[in-house]
């Protein structure tokens, strides 16, 4: 009886993913620069940089729900439409991916502040930045990743990234407004309060304590004016946040 010759099976896996995306991608501008398209779609093969943008988008959504400890890389890979090994080729570790997601969050806040403050200074710039930040918080995933970055700071690498993000945003606020540290402190304190209110959806409640958490804008900036007036040269009174 003649033996049947078997053909060897090729078991190699192609980790390059064919996908369909809508609209052009501007990787240099970050995830937030991705433009949507209301028209049709065309199949394209994404580059590694473009794929990183897609993975960051998936990571933002997954980390927002589960935080650093509670989110699996498998869930992120599935949402991004790639294999788990390919995700690790792009970002190395889960921690690296979380830190990259934090960087994207900080980038979004910075860009929002810069756009809002353009052509303005002082209290006018700060007021515009505050309104822009409130609008940004409507993107719940961005808000929750920010909160999870604080919660995950028992990890020294995440803690370092969270500190650097806060330091940069503090310096940026001083740069854009020219206001002293005391005014920036009030701005950040109120920002953290509205983070918490937004996280628990407190504004859906018609209750006195919620209303009390939102100061009258005119009174708030009157207080900022008093702080500014007490400093003849704000630049001399603004400390370097990088100093210990």
CORTATA-V144931 format. One record per residue. N is the residue number from 0. RES is the residue in three letters. OMEGA is omega as a letter, one per 30 degrees, with the letter a starting at -180 (none if undefined). Layout:
# CORTATA-V144931
N,RES,OMEGA
N,RES,OMEGA
This chain:
# CORTATA-V144931
0,UNK,a
1,UNK,a
2,UNK,l
3,UNK,l
4,UNK,a
5,UNK,l
6,UNK,a
7,UNK,a
8,UNK,l
9,UNK,a
10,UNK,l
11,UNK,a
12,UNK,l
13,UNK,a
14,UNK,l
15,UNK,a
16,UNK,l
17,UNK,a
18,UNK,l
19,UNK,l
20,UNK,l
21,UNK,l
22,UNK,a
23,UNK,l
24,UNK,l
25,UNK,a
26,UNK,a
27,UNK,a
28,UNK,l
29,UNK,a
30,UNK,a
31,UNK,a
32,UNK,a
33,UNK,a
34,UNK,l
35,UNK,l
36,UNK,l
37,UNK,a
38,UNK,a
39,UNK,l
40,UNK,l
41,UNK,a
42,UNK,l
43,UNK,l
44,UNK,a
45,UNK,l
46,UNK,l
47,UNK,l
48,UNK,l
49,UNK,l
50,UNK,l
51,UNK,l
52,UNK,l
53,UNK,l
54,UNK,l
55,UNK,l
56,UNK,l
57,UNK,a
58,UNK,l
59,UNK,a
60,UNK,a
61,UNK,l
62,UNK,l
63,UNK,a
64,UNK,a
65,UNK,a
66,UNK,a
67,UNK,a
68,UNK,a
69,UNK,a
70,UNK,l
71,UNK,l
72,UNK,l
73,UNK,l
74,UNK,l
75,UNK,l
76,UNK,l
77,UNK,l
78,UNK,a
79,UNK,l
80,UNK,l
81,UNK,l
82,UNK,l
83,UNK,l
84,UNK,l
85,UNK,l
86,UNK,l
87,UNK,l
88,UNK,a
89,UNK,a
90,UNK,l
91,UNK,a
92,UNK,l
93,UNK,l
94,UNK,l
95,UNK,a
96,UNK,l
97,UNK,l
98,UNK,l
99,UNK,l
100,UNK,l
101,UNK,l
102,UNK,l
103,UNK,l
104,UNK,l
105,UNK,l
106,UNK,a
107,UNK,l
108,UNK,l
109,UNK,a
110,UNK,l
111,UNK,l
112,UNK,a
113,UNK,l
114,UNK,a
115,UNK,a
116,UNK,a
117,UNK,l
118,UNK,a
119,UNK,l
120,UNK,l
121,UNK,a
122,UNK,l
123,UNK,l
124,UNK,a
125,UNK,l
126,UNK,l
127,UNK,l
128,UNK,l
129,UNK,l
130,UNK,l
131,UNK,l
132,UNK,l
133,UNK,l
134,UNK,a
135,UNK,a
136,UNK,l
137,UNK,l
138,UNK,a
139,UNK,l
140,UNK,l
141,UNK,l
142,UNK,a
143,UNK,l
144,UNK,l
145,UNK,a
146,UNK,l
147,UNK,l
148,UNK,l
149,UNK,a
150,UNK,a
151,UNK,a
152,UNK,l
153,UNK,l
154,UNK,a
155,UNK,l
156,UNK,l
157,UNK,l
158,UNK,l
159,UNK,l
160,UNK,l
161,UNK,l
162,UNK,a
163,UNK,l
164,UNK,l
165,UNK,l
166,UNK,a
167,UNK,a
168,UNK,l
169,UNK,l
170,UNK,l
171,UNK,l
172,UNK,l
173,UNK,l
174,UNK,a
175,UNK,a
176,UNK,a
177,UNK,a
178,UNK,a
179,UNK,a
180,UNK,a
181,UNK,l
182,UNK,l
183,UNK,l
184,UNK,l
185,UNK,a
186,UNK,a
187,UNK,l
188,UNK,l
189,UNK,l
190,UNK,l
191,UNK,l
192,UNK,a
193,UNK,l
194,UNK,a
195,UNK,l
196,UNK,a
197,UNK,a
198,UNK,a
199,UNK,l
200,UNK,a
201,UNK,a
202,UNK,l
203,UNK,a
204,UNK,l
205,UNK,a
206,UNK,a
207,UNK,a
208,UNK,l
209,UNK,l
210,UNK,a
211,UNK,a
212,UNK,a
213,UNK,a
214,UNK,l
215,UNK,a
216,UNK,a
217,UNK,l
218,UNK,a
219,UNK,a
220,UNK,l
221,UNK,l
222,UNK,l
223,UNK,l
224,UNK,l
225,UNK,l
226,UNK,a
227,UNK,a
228,UNK,a
229,UNK,l
230,UNK,a
231,UNK,l
232,UNK,a
233,UNK,a
234,UNK,a
235,UNK,a
236,UNK,l
237,UNK,a
238,UNK,l
239,UNK,a
240,UNK,a
241,UNK,l
242,UNK,a
243,UNK,none
